[in-house]
Amino acid sequence: MTTASAEETASRVNPDVDAIRHHYEVGNDFYRLLLGPTMMYSGGYWEPGEGLREALDRAQERKLDAFADLAGASGAKRVLDIGCGWGTLLDRLTTVHGVGRGVGLTLSRTQQEFVHGLGNERIEARVESWEEHEAEEPYDAAFSLNSLEHFVHSSLPPRERTKRYRAFFGRVHKALRPGAGFVLHTMTAEALPMNRALLDDLKFLQRSEFEGCHIPHLHEISLGMEGLFDVVEIRNERESFAKACRAWLELLAQRRDEAVALEGEDVVARFERYLDIFAYTLEDRFFNNFRITVERRS
């Protein structure tokens, strides 16, 4: 048996499956209560004057339609969603934008179960990491919405983190046909002064909700994709994600008794705290939420 070199090991990404499932395998009924009918777990695009909670579903649909256009996915034969959640993007791509087949990757068994329950024969959710995925043929577009934060462990030194991002973008490059679009949505962190309250909240995120999660810096992403993709657009969408967090908090408050009955007080309190942390850190510009559109180089 050949032992992997240190460089080979460092170039791989092995998400902590248990840590991911701690958050994403809270029951689907709870997530339906929290997220609303769209079951979309990232920022939405509200229009001026719209209510956060009242327009949440439409705001999410606008975002997904925009992403489809940015990636050039309309009418595509095959698309890939890395970290597909509950399949909302793939379902909309295949039912509204004429995509022939969508493949989604998730490490959550309950998310896969939910996607199967949609009854859409043109989409498939696989309990599989991006590192394990082998494309049967090249995809025409790819997406990854607020999943990159789970792909690199926070304990790694900067050089090893860059190697792992490089491995990720290399795999996406391999999966796509030349010229194909890839839309990445990810939070990033700014190097800003911290006070004790913020430090305590970040420790909570690391230890209690998203253990080992690394919020990347923009330069780490840039180094990871260098030479593999041409950048088409980078847009900071802090407000859209902060609004979504506030909308989810409103939905949770409105049906808190039901949420506690489903999952218990501890789980509900965890979600209330983490959503509030994400909302205010985005509003205070400690975290960013970048929409990055790129095209695969030949």
HUFEN-V730837 format. One record per helix or strand. SS is the DSSP state (H for helix, E for strand). FROM is the first residue (numbers start at 1). TO is the last residue. Records with the same first field share a line. If there is no record, write none. Layout:
SS: FROM-TO  FROM-TO
This chain:
H: 6-10  17-24  28-35  56-71  88-95  109-117  148-150  158-175  196-209  218-225  238-254  256-263  265-283
E: 78-82  101-106  123-127  139-145  153-153  176-189  213-213  216-216  229-236  287-296
